[in-house]
Each structure stands twice: as structure tokens, then as C-alpha cells.
């Protein structure tokens, strides 16, 4: 069983090596790799990893909950003073859920990519990057130490840069990749400081430094309260970068510059969920840090509402889904910030299905309308693309929260926990998060059905007259993901509806120390309260859908009239509250000025170059004093010898 962990990890890495070397050789020979070869190699890795993970899941089901743990040591990594770091792989219920999502949904996206990238000459390089991305994501979720997790964390950041800027010949796409890389480095700096603070504090207050997550959990009570709160906040800074929370969410909408399957991979199942997974993995730390948990809770709630507001007026089909992802990540943060770590991971699980389905459905639409992404130029596609339309509708209803689809169960549990929960540092934080999350839920149903109605309903748009259904290589993955979006929620049916929430029970051994999460909320709130909140959630979904239908189906002129009546508000939301412009004025431009006028002209030119030039001038000046001795004239050499002899004689006599 232990050996399977290493194979789960390295199979995508083998695919990266084969496709990467083949692509490099083909480029050197100026030949094009056959798509069947690159696609087969790329799809084999995640498929086999998923099957191995599925077999491990089957074996776990036969074990008692406390025995569902597998650890494999690969090698001793670092030995320095009192610090010893081993590269170990750990499979428990939490990491196994993430492996199944990453390898399963990631594998489906690989198959979809075989059709989407069929006419791109760089498909060998593309599939190599995709496999490398999965390797680092699997390393992130399987690593048993913060250092191993951090290597995977940085690896997915590197691969996101390569994939977002895949079409780097386009300046805007290259710039988007660079933006994602730089913004994530800002968050990663805080994450690294949090790791160092934990290791140094354990060395100072405990029995030596350690980076193993299990050892930190066993010794965290040795640390002062301030250190725990500080470390939790620093780790959360890293999560705001990876999981696109305020204020570091700005890279995610621009990540749409990459190929659509990349958008689905980054937004649905892998990189953006890394921050949520990290907080859930460090649940023992956040349980002892109520102030940091309140920050996580409130930032998540604010992000959910803020991003949903922006999504409501976007006209690019992928930008709507991008801001939707930011908003849904906010819900996940509400869950883990409220201590309902299982609820947060459950939303990660369900979100992987419906968001991947939405992005791949958007790719199918874009493919059918010759690359157009403006939803105002679409319409009437349901009749031309029924399979894409039905799967997109199922995923839309799931994210909007219609029962019995998956989003209803996962989102409802998070809002219920926020409504019923408590926080020792800020008692009002859970209720505030519930209010913001509820408002975001109304907007979610509105902007998602606005998107669906503009693309699939009504008459034909100017770009949809020649559209037709995509081939099976596109639609079969959509059907698989739509089925997941429809059925995955039944793993988390709450007790109020007669279920046992099997997903929460599956994760119970990992979060057994949680005391103010979902279980705590359930103990202090009646089933009647939960049923009332469920009814409210359904009413919210209906309200948002009705508003979208009224504005974009029954009376399509009304949105334009409202925009003309409230032009300032309309432009502010449409232009994303000018956040990018504010960042440019307050951060980017001052750094450019500082770089050009101070760091370059003074530090680089005058100090660094000045010191180098000074060494050269001194060497040249010193050489003048000795140059005459190397003139090549015999008389000069004789004179030097006689002078030296005279000096020796004078010294001796």
C-alpha cells in the first residue's frame, strides 16, 4: 500500500519527462510531434494515478477510521544541526480526497485538452507543463512536512506561470503569466515567514526545530498564544495568494489568458484550492488562533461578495467564470475560518466538478463560435449545442445552489455553520460572514443564469449562426463532470434531511480536534433552524434566477436602460471597481519609479558599477608603475637587474 503513494506522485512526472524531451527534440529537428503520442503519454499519468488512488480509497474503506493512514518515507532530505527533514508521503482521508480530485478531474481535463489543443503546434510542450503541474500539486497534498508542501506550493506557481503565458508570443498573455507569478510570490513570502516562525519557535520553546506537520500538531501547545496567532496569519497570507482572496485575488481573472483547459485545471481542482487545503491541514493551529480564524472568515466572506458583484456585469464568458471562482473560494474560506474544515473541503470537492464543467463548457462554446468570448454576441446556442447546453445548465444550477445538486449541500452547510458558529476573538464575525455569504449567494444565482441565458437562450447572436455541437472528445468529459456536479452532493446530505453526512464522517479522524466547526454548530442549533436556512437558500437561488430571466430574457432592453440611468455605478462594477488601476497608482508605478530613479541610476550605476569600475581603474593605475619593466628592451631589463643588485648589496653591506 505504501509503494502506491510514490507511483501516484511520479507517474505524471514521467509524462512530463517524456513529453518534454520529445518536444525539445522535435523543436531541434524542426518537426512536429504526433498529437496521439503526446496526448497518450500525458493522459496515462493522471489516469493511472487516479486508479491507484481509487484502489487506496477502497482499502481505506475496509479499515477502521483510526487506521486510515499510510506514510511512505522516500529519503532523508536535510540534516542541519538539530533540524532533520525527511521526504515522506502521507495518505489520510484528507489528502486522499484531494488526490482523487486532482488526478480525477485533472485527468478529465487532460483528455479534453487532446481535442482542444489538436491544432496547436506546441501541444507537446503544453502537455509536458500540464503533467508537471499535476506532479507538483500531488506533492503538495501528499507531503507530510511544511517544507515538502512548500516545494509543491512553489512548483504549481511556476507551472501556472508557464501555462497562463503558454501563448507567450502575445504580449498580453505573457504579461498575465508574469502577473500571476509575481502576485503569488508576495503571498508566498508571508507563507515562508510563517513556516520559519513555527520552526524557530519550536526550537526556542520546545524540544527542537521541526517542519513535520504531525510533530508540529503534537507540540503546538508548547508555543505562546502570540506565536500561534502570528504563524496562522502569516500562513493565511500565502493562502490569499494561492486561493485568490482579497487583496491578492487580482491575478486569477487575468489567468484566463491561457488555454481554456488550463483555466479549468487552475480554477477548479488544483492550484486555487491549495490555500484552503493548507488551512485545513493546519486545522490544529487555527483551532488555537481565534483571531486569525476570524480574519480568515471575514476575508473569505468579503471576497465572496466582492467577486460576485464584479461577475454580475462582466461580458467575457471566461471572466464571469473567473470571478465566480474567486467568489466560491471565498465560501471555502468561510468554512475553514468558521472551523468547519470538513465543510470547506466538501465545497472544494463539489466545486471541482461544477466549475470544471463550466470552464470546459465555455471552451466548447468558444470553439463553436470561432474563438469569440463576448457573451453579448452569442445566444440561441442550446438548439445548436444540446449536449453542451444541458451539461452547462446542470453545472449552473449546481453552483447556484438548487437542490438536490452538489452546490446546494456544500454551500448550505457552510452558511449554516457561519450562522450557528461562534468565535472567541470576534463574536460578531460568524453572523457578519453569514450575511455577506447570503448576499453573495443571490448574486451567484443571478450572474450564472445571466451567463446561461445570454449564451444559450433567446435568438441567434451574430457569432452563433454557424455554430454546431462539439465532437465527443469535448462533450464526453462534460457529461462526466456534469454527473459529478449532480451527484457528488449526496455524500454530504445533512442529518436535518435524514442523511448522515458521510463526507464529514470520512474526514472526522483528521479534524477530530475541531470544536467550533460543523459538529459544534449542529450541537447548538436545531434541525428546524437548518431547514429554515435551507429553504432560504432555495428561495435565494430562485430569486437570482428570476431576476436574471426578467432582465436578460423577458426584457433585454432593461439592463441597458438601468446602465444609462446609473452610469457611475454601472461603470464602477463593470470596470471591477478600478482595483487594477488603484494597484497601478499605489504599488506598480511607485515601484517602477523607485527602480528607475533610485535602484538603477544610483544603486546600480553609481554604487555597484562605480565599485566595479574603481577596481578596474586601480588595477590600471597600479599597472602603470610596473609597465616599464615589461617593455621588451634588453637595456631596460639590465637596468632593473642592476638596480635590484644594488639594493641587495646596500641592504647586506
C-alpha positions as CSV (number, residue, x, y, z in Angstrom):
1,X,0.0,0.0,0.0
2,X,2.8,2.4,0.9
3,X,4.5,1.9,-2.5
4,X,1.4,3.1,-4.3
5,X,2.0,6.7,-2.9
6,X,5.3,7.1,-4.8
7,X,3.8,5.8,-8.0
8,X,0.8,8.2,-7.7
9,X,3.3,11.0,-7.4
10,X,5.8,10.2,-10.1
11,X,3.6,8.9,-12.9
12,X,2.7,12.5,-14.0
13,X,6.4,13.4,-13.6
14,X,7.3,10.6,-16.1
15,X,4.8,12.0,-18.5
16,X,6.4,15.4,-18.2
17,X,9.9,14.0,-18.8
18,X,8.8,12.0,-21.9
19,X,6.8,14.8,-23.5
20,X,9.3,17.5,-22.5
21,X,12.3,15.6,-24.0
22,X,10.3,14.7,-27.1
23,X,9.1,18.3,-27.6
24,X,12.7,19.6,-27.2
25,X,14.0,17.0,-29.7
26,X,11.2,17.8,-32.2
27,X,11.9,21.5,-31.9
28,X,15.6,20.9,-32.5
29,X,14.8,18.9,-35.6
30,X,12.1,21.4,-36.7
31,X,9.5,18.6,-36.7
32,X,6.0,18.4,-35.2
33,X,5.2,15.7,-32.6
34,X,2.1,13.5,-33.4
35,X,-0.8,14.5,-31.2
36,X,-1.7,10.9,-30.5
37,X,1.7,10.3,-28.9
38,X,1.8,13.4,-26.7
39,X,-1.9,13.0,-25.6
40,X,-1.5,9.4,-24.8
41,X,1.6,9.9,-22.7
42,X,0.1,12.9,-20.9
43,X,-3.3,11.2,-20.2
44,X,-1.7,8.0,-19.0
45,X,0.0,9.5,-15.9
46,X,-3.1,11.1,-14.2
47,X,-5.3,8.2,-15.2
48,X,-3.0,5.6,-13.6
49,X,-2.5,7.9,-10.6
50,X,-6.3,8.1,-10.2
51,X,-6.7,4.4,-10.4
52,X,-4.1,3.8,-7.8
53,X,-5.7,6.4,-5.5
54,X,-9.1,4.7,-6.1
55,X,-7.6,1.4,-5.0
56,X,-6.1,3.0,-1.9
57,X,-9.6,4.5,-1.2
58,X,-11.1,1.0,-1.5
59,X,-8.6,-0.3,1.0
60,X,-9.2,2.6,3.4
61,X,-12.9,1.7,3.4
62,X,-12.0,-1.7,4.8
63,X,-10.0,-0.2,7.7
64,X,-11.2,1.3,11.0
65,X,-11.2,5.1,10.8
66,X,-8.2,5.4,13.1
67,X,-6.2,3.1,10.9
68,X,-6.8,5.1,7.7
69,X,-3.2,6.3,7.4
70,X,-0.3,5.4,5.2
71,X,3.1,7.0,5.4
72,X,6.0,6.3,3.0
73,X,9.5,7.6,3.5
74,X,11.3,8.3,0.3
75,X,14.6,9.6,1.6
76,X,16.3,11.7,4.2
77,X,16.3,15.2,2.8
78,X,18.0,17.7,5.1
79,X,20.2,17.2,8.2
80,X,21.4,20.5,9.6
81,X,22.2,21.0,13.3
82,X,19.1,20.0,15.2
83,X,16.8,20.1,12.1
84,X,16.1,16.9,10.3
85,X,13.7,16.9,7.3
86,X,12.6,13.7,5.6
87,X,10.8,13.5,2.3
88,X,7.7,11.5,3.4
89,X,4.4,11.0,1.6
90,X,1.3,10.8,3.7
91,X,-2.1,9.5,2.7
92,X,-5.0,10.0,5.1
93,X,-8.7,10.8,4.4
94,X,-8.0,14.5,3.7
95,X,-5.0,14.0,1.3
96,X,-6.8,11.1,-0.4
97,X,-9.8,13.3,-1.2
98,X,-7.5,15.9,-2.7
99,X,-5.6,13.2,-4.7
100,X,-8.8,11.8,-6.1
101,X,-10.0,15.3,-7.1
102,X,-6.6,16.4,-8.6
103,X,-5.9,13.2,-10.5
104,X,-9.6,12.5,-11.4
105,X,-10.7,16.0,-12.6
106,X,-7.2,16.7,-13.8
107,X,-7.3,13.6,-15.9
108,X,-10.6,14.5,-17.5
109,X,-9.2,17.9,-18.4
110,X,-6.2,16.2,-20.0
111,X,-8.5,14.2,-22.2
112,X,-10.4,17.3,-23.1
113,X,-7.1,19.0,-24.0
114,X,-6.4,16.4,-26.6
115,X,-9.2,17.8,-28.6
116,X,-8.9,21.5,-27.7
117,X,-5.1,21.7,-28.5
118,X,-5.3,19.5,-31.6
119,X,-4.3,22.3,-34.0
120,X,-1.7,23.9,-31.8
121,X,1.9,23.1,-32.8
122,X,3.1,23.4,-29.2
123,X,0.9,20.6,-27.8
124,X,4.0,18.6,-26.7
125,X,5.2,21.5,-24.6
126,X,1.7,22.1,-23.4
127,X,1.1,18.5,-22.2
128,X,4.6,18.5,-20.5
129,X,3.6,21.6,-18.5
130,X,0.2,20.1,-17.6
131,X,1.8,16.9,-16.3
132,X,4.4,18.8,-14.3
133,X,1.6,20.9,-12.8
134,X,-0.2,17.7,-11.6
135,X,3.1,16.4,-10.1
136,X,3.6,19.4,-8.0
137,X,0.0,19.6,-6.9
138,X,0.1,15.9,-5.8
139,X,3.4,16.6,-4.0
140,X,1.7,19.5,-2.2
141,X,-1.2,17.3,-1.0
142,X,0.8,14.2,-0.2
143,X,3.8,15.9,1.6
144,X,3.9,15.3,5.4
145,X,6.0,18.4,6.1
146,X,5.6,22.1,5.6
147,X,8.8,22.1,3.6
148,X,7.5,19.4,1.2
149,X,4.2,21.2,0.9
150,X,6.1,24.5,0.2
151,X,8.0,22.9,-2.7
152,X,4.8,21.7,-4.2
153,X,3.3,25.1,-3.5
154,X,6.1,26.9,-5.4
155,X,6.0,24.3,-8.2
156,X,2.4,24.9,-9.0
157,X,3.1,28.6,-9.0
158,X,5.9,28.1,-11.6
159,X,3.7,25.8,-13.7
160,X,0.8,28.3,-13.6
161,X,3.2,31.0,-15.0
162,X,4.2,28.6,-17.8
163,X,0.6,27.6,-18.6
164,X,-1.1,31.0,-18.3
165,X,1.6,32.5,-20.6
166,X,1.7,29.5,-22.8
167,X,1.0,31.6,-25.9
168,X,3.8,34.0,-24.9
169,X,4.1,35.5,-28.4
170,X,1.1,37.5,-27.4
171,X,2.3,40.3,-25.1
172,X,-0.9,40.4,-23.1
173,X,-0.8,36.7,-22.4
174,X,2.8,36.8,-21.4
175,X,2.0,39.7,-19.1
176,X,-0.8,37.8,-17.5
177,X,1.5,34.9,-16.7
178,X,4.0,37.3,-15.2
179,X,1.3,38.9,-13.1
180,X,0.2,35.6,-11.7
181,X,3.8,34.7,-10.8
182,X,4.6,38.0,-9.1
183,X,1.4,38.3,-7.1
184,X,1.8,34.7,-5.8
185,X,5.4,35.4,-4.8
186,X,4.0,38.2,-2.5
187,X,1.8,35.7,-0.7
188,X,4.4,33.1,-0.7
189,X,6.8,35.4,1.2
190,X,4.3,35.5,4.1
191,X,3.8,31.8,3.9
192,X,7.6,31.2,4.1
193,X,7.8,33.6,7.1
194,X,5.0,31.6,8.8
195,X,7.0,28.3,8.3
196,X,10.2,29.9,9.7
197,X,8.3,31.3,12.7
198,X,6.9,27.9,13.6
199,X,10.2,26.1,13.2
200,X,12.2,28.7,15.1
201,X,9.6,29.0,17.9
202,X,9.5,25.2,18.4
203,X,13.3,25.2,18.6
204,X,13.2,28.0,21.2
205,X,10.2,27.0,23.3
206,X,10.1,23.2,22.7
207,X,12.5,20.3,22.1
208,X,14.0,21.4,18.8
209,X,13.0,22.6,15.4
210,X,10.7,20.6,13.2
211,X,8.8,21.0,9.9
212,X,6.8,17.7,10.0
213,X,3.1,18.6,10.3
214,X,2.4,15.7,12.6
215,X,5.2,16.8,15.0
216,X,4.0,20.4,14.9
217,X,0.5,19.3,15.8
218,X,1.8,17.3,18.8
219,X,3.9,20.2,20.1
220,X,1.8,23.3,19.1
221,X,0.6,23.7,22.7
222,X,4.1,24.5,23.8
223,X,4.0,27.7,21.8
224,X,2.9,31.1,23.2
225,X,-0.5,32.4,22.0
226,X,1.1,35.3,20.1
227,X,3.3,33.0,18.1
228,X,0.4,30.8,17.2
229,X,-1.7,33.7,16.1
230,X,1.2,35.2,14.2
231,X,2.1,32.0,12.4
232,X,-1.6,31.4,11.5
233,X,-1.9,34.9,10.0
234,X,1.4,34.6,8.0
235,X,0.3,31.2,6.6
236,X,-3.0,32.8,5.6
237,X,-1.2,35.5,3.7
238,X,0.2,32.7,1.5
239,X,-3.4,31.3,1.2
240,X,-4.7,34.7,0.0
241,X,-2.2,34.5,-2.9
242,X,-2.8,30.9,-4.0
243,X,-6.5,30.9,-3.3
244,X,-7.1,34.4,-4.7
245,X,-8.5,36.2,-1.6
246,X,-8.6,40.0,-1.1
247,X,-6.2,41.7,-1.7
248,X,-4.2,39.2,-3.7
249,X,-7.0,37.9,-5.9
250,X,-6.1,40.1,-8.9
251,X,-4.0,37.5,-10.7
252,X,-6.8,35.0,-11.1
253,X,-9.1,36.8,-13.6
254,X,-6.1,37.5,-15.8
255,X,-5.2,33.8,-15.7
256,X,-7.9,33.5,-18.4
257,X,-5.1,34.3,-20.9
258,X,-4.1,30.7,-21.0
259,X,-5.9,27.9,-23.0
260,X,-9.3,27.2,-21.6
261,X,-8.4,23.7,-20.2
262,X,-5.7,25.4,-18.2
263,X,-8.3,27.8,-16.8
264,X,-10.4,24.7,-15.8
265,X,-7.4,23.0,-14.2
266,X,-6.2,26.0,-12.2
267,X,-9.6,27.3,-11.2
268,X,-11.5,24.0,-10.5
269,X,-9.4,21.3,-8.9
270,X,-5.8,22.3,-8.3
271,X,-3.9,25.4,-7.6
272,X,-6.6,27.7,-6.3
273,X,-7.7,25.2,-3.7
274,X,-4.1,24.8,-2.3
275,X,-4.7,27.6,0.3
276,X,-7.9,26.1,1.5
277,X,-6.2,22.7,1.8
278,X,-3.3,24.1,3.7
279,X,-5.5,25.8,6.3
280,X,-7.5,22.5,6.6
281,X,-4.2,20.6,7.0
282,X,-3.1,23.0,9.7
283,X,-6.5,22.9,11.4
284,X,-4.9,22.2,14.8
285,X,-3.1,25.6,14.5
286,X,-6.2,27.6,13.6
287,X,-8.2,26.0,16.3
288,X,-5.8,27.7,18.8
289,X,-5.9,31.0,16.9
290,X,-9.4,32.5,17.1
291,X,-8.2,36.0,15.9
292,X,-6.5,34.5,12.8
293,X,-9.6,32.4,12.2
294,X,-11.8,35.4,12.4
295,X,-9.6,37.1,9.8
296,X,-9.9,34.1,7.5
297,X,-13.7,34.1,8.0
298,X,-14.2,37.8,7.3
299,X,-11.8,38.0,4.4
300,X,-13.5,34.9,2.8
301,X,-16.9,36.5,3.2
302,X,-15.8,39.8,1.8
303,X,-14.1,38.1,-1.2
304,X,-17.3,36.0,-1.9
305,X,-19.5,39.1,-2.1
306,X,-17.0,41.4,-3.8
307,X,-16.1,39.0,-6.6
308,X,-19.8,38.0,-7.1
309,X,-20.6,41.7,-7.6
310,X,-18.0,42.1,-10.3
311,X,-19.0,38.9,-12.0
312,X,-22.6,40.2,-12.4
313,X,-21.6,42.7,-15.2
314,X,-18.7,41.0,-17.0
315,X,-19.2,40.3,-20.7
316,X,-16.3,37.9,-21.3
317,X,-17.5,34.3,-20.7
318,X,-14.3,33.3,-19.1
319,X,-14.1,36.4,-16.9
320,X,-17.5,35.7,-15.5
321,X,-16.3,32.2,-14.5
322,X,-13.0,33.6,-13.2
323,X,-14.7,36.0,-10.8
324,X,-17.1,33.2,-9.9
325,X,-14.1,31.1,-8.9
326,X,-12.8,33.9,-6.6
327,X,-16.3,34.1,-5.0
328,X,-16.6,30.4,-4.4
329,X,-13.1,30.3,-2.9
330,X,-14.4,32.9,-0.5
331,X,-17.1,30.4,0.6
332,X,-14.4,27.8,1.2
333,X,-12.6,30.3,3.4
334,X,-15.8,31.0,5.3
335,X,-16.0,27.3,6.0
336,X,-12.4,26.8,7.3
337,X,-12.4,30.2,9.0
338,X,-15.5,29.1,11.0
339,X,-13.8,25.9,12.0
340,X,-15.9,23.7,9.7
341,X,-12.9,22.3,7.9
342,X,-14.8,19.3,6.5
343,X,-17.4,21.7,5.1
344,X,-14.7,23.8,3.4
345,X,-13.1,20.7,1.9
346,X,-16.6,19.4,0.8
347,X,-17.1,22.6,-1.2
348,X,-13.6,22.1,-2.7
349,X,-14.8,18.7,-3.7
350,X,-18.1,19.7,-5.3
351,X,-16.7,22.9,-6.8
352,X,-14.2,20.8,-8.7
353,X,-17.0,19.2,-10.7
354,X,-19.3,22.0,-11.5
355,X,-16.6,24.6,-12.1
356,X,-14.5,22.3,-14.4
357,X,-17.7,21.5,-16.2
358,X,-18.5,25.3,-16.6
359,X,-15.0,26.1,-17.9
360,X,-14.8,23.2,-20.3
361,X,-18.4,24.1,-21.4
362,X,-17.2,27.6,-22.1
363,X,-14.3,26.1,-24.1
364,X,-16.8,24.1,-26.1
365,X,-18.8,27.3,-26.8
366,X,-15.7,29.3,-27.7
367,X,-14.6,26.5,-30.1
368,X,-18.0,26.5,-31.7
369,X,-18.2,30.3,-32.3
370,X,-14.6,30.6,-33.7
371,X,-12.9,32.0,-30.7
372,X,-15.4,34.6,-29.6
373,X,-15.7,35.2,-25.9
374,X,-18.1,38.2,-25.7
375,X,-21.4,36.8,-24.4
376,X,-23.3,39.8,-25.9
377,X,-22.6,38.3,-29.4
378,X,-23.9,34.9,-28.5
379,X,-27.4,33.5,-28.0
380,X,-29.6,30.6,-29.0
381,X,-26.8,28.0,-28.7
382,X,-29.0,25.5,-26.8
383,X,-30.6,24.4,-30.0
384,X,-27.3,24.0,-31.8
385,X,-25.3,22.5,-28.9
386,X,-27.7,20.5,-26.8
387,X,-25.1,18.3,-25.0
388,X,-23.0,21.3,-24.1
389,X,-26.2,23.2,-23.1
390,X,-27.6,20.6,-20.8
391,X,-24.3,20.0,-19.0
392,X,-23.7,23.7,-18.7
393,X,-27.2,24.1,-17.2
394,X,-26.6,21.3,-14.7
395,X,-23.4,22.9,-13.5
396,X,-25.0,26.4,-13.5
397,X,-27.9,25.1,-11.3
398,X,-25.3,23.4,-9.0
399,X,-23.3,26.5,-8.4
400,X,-26.5,28.5,-7.9
401,X,-27.5,26.1,-5.1
402,X,-30.5,24.3,-6.5
403,X,-31.3,21.0,-4.7
404,X,-30.5,18.2,-5.0
405,X,-27.4,19.2,-6.9
406,X,-24.0,19.3,-5.2
407,X,-23.6,23.0,-4.7
408,X,-26.8,23.1,-2.6
409,X,-25.4,20.7,0.0
410,X,-21.9,22.1,0.3
411,X,-22.8,25.8,0.2
412,X,-25.7,25.4,2.5
413,X,-23.5,23.6,5.1
414,X,-21.0,26.5,5.1
415,X,-23.7,29.1,5.5
416,X,-25.3,27.1,8.3
417,X,-22.1,26.8,10.2
418,X,-21.4,30.6,9.8
419,X,-25.0,31.3,11.1
420,X,-24.6,29.0,14.1
421,X,-21.0,29.3,14.9
422,X,-19.0,31.4,17.4
423,X,-15.6,33.0,17.6
424,X,-13.7,33.7,20.7
425,X,-12.0,36.8,19.3
426,X,-14.8,38.4,17.4
427,X,-18.3,37.2,18.4
428,X,-20.0,39.1,15.6
429,X,-17.7,37.7,12.8
430,X,-19.7,34.5,12.0
431,X,-23.1,36.3,11.7
432,X,-21.4,39.0,9.5
433,X,-19.9,36.3,7.3
434,X,-23.4,34.7,7.0
435,X,-24.9,37.9,5.9
436,X,-22.2,38.6,3.3
437,X,-22.3,35.0,2.1
438,X,-26.1,35.1,1.7
439,X,-25.9,38.3,-0.4
440,X,-23.2,36.6,-2.5
441,X,-25.5,33.6,-3.0
442,X,-28.2,35.8,-4.5
443,X,-25.6,37.3,-6.9
444,X,-24.2,33.9,-7.7
445,X,-27.6,32.6,-9.0
446,X,-28.1,35.9,-10.9
447,X,-24.8,36.1,-12.7
448,X,-24.6,32.4,-13.5
449,X,-28.1,32.3,-15.1
450,X,-27.4,35.7,-16.8
451,X,-24.5,33.9,-18.4
452,X,-26.6,30.9,-19.3
453,X,-29.5,32.9,-20.8
454,X,-27.2,35.2,-22.8
455,X,-25.2,32.3,-24.3
456,X,-27.8,29.5,-24.7
457,X,-31.3,31.2,-24.7
458,X,-33.0,33.7,-27.0
459,X,-32.4,34.2,-30.7
460,X,-29.2,33.6,-32.5
461,X,-26.4,36.0,-31.9
462,X,-24.1,37.4,-34.6
463,X,-21.4,34.9,-33.8
464,X,-23.6,31.8,-33.4
465,X,-25.2,31.3,-36.8
466,X,-22.6,28.7,-37.9
467,X,-22.1,27.1,-34.5
468,X,-22.5,23.3,-34.1
469,X,-22.1,20.8,-31.4
470,X,-18.5,19.9,-30.4
471,X,-17.1,16.5,-31.0
472,X,-17.2,13.7,-28.4
473,X,-13.7,14.5,-27.2
474,X,-15.2,17.7,-25.9
475,X,-18.7,16.5,-24.8
476,X,-17.8,13.2,-23.0
477,X,-15.7,15.0,-20.3
478,X,-18.6,17.5,-19.9
479,X,-21.1,14.6,-19.3
480,X,-18.7,13.0,-16.7
481,X,-18.2,16.3,-14.9
482,X,-22.0,17.2,-15.0
483,X,-22.7,13.8,-13.5
484,X,-20.3,14.6,-10.7
485,X,-21.9,18.1,-10.2
486,X,-25.3,16.4,-9.9
487,X,-24.4,13.5,-7.7
488,X,-21.4,14.5,-5.5
489,X,-23.6,16.4,-3.0
490,X,-25.3,13.2,-1.9
491,X,-22.1,12.3,0.0
492,X,-22.8,15.2,2.4
493,X,-26.6,15.0,3.0
494,X,-27.0,16.5,6.5
495,X,-28.9,14.9,9.4
496,X,-31.7,17.5,9.0
497,X,-32.6,15.9,5.7
498,X,-32.3,12.3,7.1
499,X,-28.7,11.8,5.9
500,X,-25.5,11.0,7.8
501,X,-23.1,13.4,6.0
502,X,-20.7,10.6,5.1
503,X,-18.2,13.1,3.8
504,X,-17.8,14.7,7.2
505,X,-17.6,11.3,8.9
506,X,-14.9,10.3,6.4
507,X,-12.8,13.3,7.4
508,X,-13.5,13.1,11.1
509,X,-10.2,11.3,12.0
510,X,-8.3,14.3,10.5
511,X,-10.3,17.0,12.2
512,X,-11.1,15.2,15.5
513,X,-9.7,18.2,17.4
514,X,-12.1,20.7,15.8
515,X,-14.5,22.1,18.4
516,X,-16.3,25.1,16.8
517,X,-17.0,23.7,13.3
518,X,-19.9,21.9,11.7
519,X,-20.3,19.4,14.5
520,X,-20.3,22.2,17.2
521,X,-22.8,24.2,15.2
522,X,-25.1,21.2,14.8
523,X,-25.0,20.6,18.6
524,X,-26.1,24.2,19.3
525,X,-28.6,24.7,16.5
526,X,-31.8,22.7,15.9
527,X,-32.7,20.9,12.7
528,X,-35.6,23.3,12.4
529,X,-33.1,26.2,12.1
530,X,-31.1,24.3,9.5
531,X,-34.3,23.6,7.5
532,X,-35.3,27.2,7.6
533,X,-31.9,28.2,6.3
534,X,-32.1,25.6,3.5
535,X,-35.5,27.0,2.5
536,X,-34.0,30.5,2.5
537,X,-31.1,29.2,0.3
538,X,-33.5,27.7,-2.2
539,X,-35.5,31.0,-2.3
540,X,-32.3,32.9,-2.9
541,X,-31.4,30.7,-5.8
542,X,-34.9,31.1,-7.3
543,X,-34.8,34.9,-6.7
544,X,-31.4,35.2,-8.5
545,X,-32.6,33.1,-11.4
546,X,-35.9,35.0,-11.7
547,X,-34.0,38.3,-11.8
548,X,-31.7,37.1,-14.5
549,X,-34.6,35.8,-16.6
550,X,-36.5,39.1,-16.1
551,X,-33.5,41.2,-17.2
552,X,-32.0,39.0,-20.0
553,X,-34.9,37.0,-21.4
554,X,-38.2,38.8,-20.9
555,X,-36.9,42.4,-21.2
556,X,-33.5,42.6,-22.8
557,X,-33.7,46.4,-23.1
558,X,-34.0,46.9,-19.3
559,X,-30.3,46.3,-18.4
560,X,-29.3,49.0,-21.0
561,X,-31.8,51.4,-19.5
562,X,-30.6,50.8,-16.0
563,X,-26.9,51.3,-17.1
564,X,-27.9,54.7,-18.6
565,X,-29.8,55.7,-15.5
566,X,-27.0,54.8,-13.1
567,X,-23.9,55.2,-15.3
568,X,-21.4,55.8,-12.5
569,X,-22.4,52.6,-10.6
570,X,-22.5,50.6,-13.8
571,X,-19.0,51.7,-14.9
572,X,-17.6,51.1,-11.5
573,X,-18.8,47.5,-11.3
574,X,-18.1,46.8,-15.0
575,X,-14.6,48.1,-14.6
576,X,-14.0,45.9,-11.5
577,X,-14.1,48.8,-9.0
578,X,-10.8,50.0,-10.7
579,X,-8.8,47.7,-8.4
580,X,-6.1,47.2,-11.1
581,X,-5.8,50.9,-11.7
582,X,-5.6,51.6,-7.9
583,X,-2.8,49.0,-7.6
584,X,-1.0,50.6,-10.5
585,X,-1.1,54.0,-9.0
586,X,-0.3,52.9,-5.4
587,X,2.1,50.0,-6.0
588,X,3.2,49.3,-9.5
589,X,4.1,52.8,-10.7
590,X,5.9,53.8,-7.5
591,X,8.0,50.6,-7.7
592,X,8.8,51.4,-11.3
593,X,9.9,55.0,-10.4
594,X,11.9,53.7,-7.5
595,X,13.6,51.1,-9.7
596,X,14.5,53.5,-12.5
597,X,15.5,56.6,-10.5
598,X,17.0,55.1,-7.3
599,X,17.8,51.4,-7.7
600,X,19.1,51.8,-11.3
601,X,20.6,55.2,-11.6
602,X,22.0,55.4,-8.0
603,X,22.5,51.9,-6.6
604,X,23.2,50.1,-9.9
605,X,25.0,52.7,-12.0
606,X,26.8,54.7,-9.4
607,X,27.4,52.3,-6.5
608,X,27.6,48.8,-8.0
609,X,29.0,49.8,-11.4
610,X,31.1,52.5,-9.6
611,X,32.8,50.0,-7.3
612,X,33.5,47.6,-10.2
613,X,34.9,50.5,-12.3
614,X,37.0,51.7,-9.3
615,X,38.6,48.2,-9.1
616,X,39.4,48.5,-12.8
617,X,40.9,52.0,-12.5
618,X,43.0,51.0,-9.5
619,X,44.3,47.9,-11.4
620,X,45.1,50.1,-14.4
621,X,46.9,52.7,-12.3
622,X,48.9,50.1,-10.5
623,X,49.9,48.6,-13.8
624,X,51.4,51.9,-15.0
625,X,54.1,51.6,-12.3
626,X,55.1,48.1,-13.5
627,X,54.6,48.5,-17.2
628,X,58.0,49.9,-18.0
629,X,59.5,46.6,-16.6
630,X,57.9,44.7,-19.5
631,X,59.0,46.9,-22.3
632,X,60.8,44.2,-24.3
633,X,64.1,46.2,-24.3
634,X,67.2,44.4,-23.1
635,X,68.7,47.6,-21.8
636,X,65.6,48.1,-19.5
637,X,65.9,44.6,-18.1
638,X,69.6,45.1,-17.5
639,X,68.9,48.3,-15.7
640,X,66.3,46.6,-13.4
641,X,68.7,43.8,-12.6
642,X,71.5,46.2,-11.7
643,X,69.1,48.3,-9.6
644,X,67.9,45.2,-7.7
645,X,71.5,44.0,-7.2
646,X,72.5,47.5,-5.9
647,X,69.6,47.4,-3.4
648,X,70.6,43.9,-2.2
649,X,74.2,45.0,-1.8
650,X,73.2,48.1,0.1
651,X,71.0,46.0,2.4
652,X,73.7,43.5,3.1
653,X,76.7,45.9,3.5
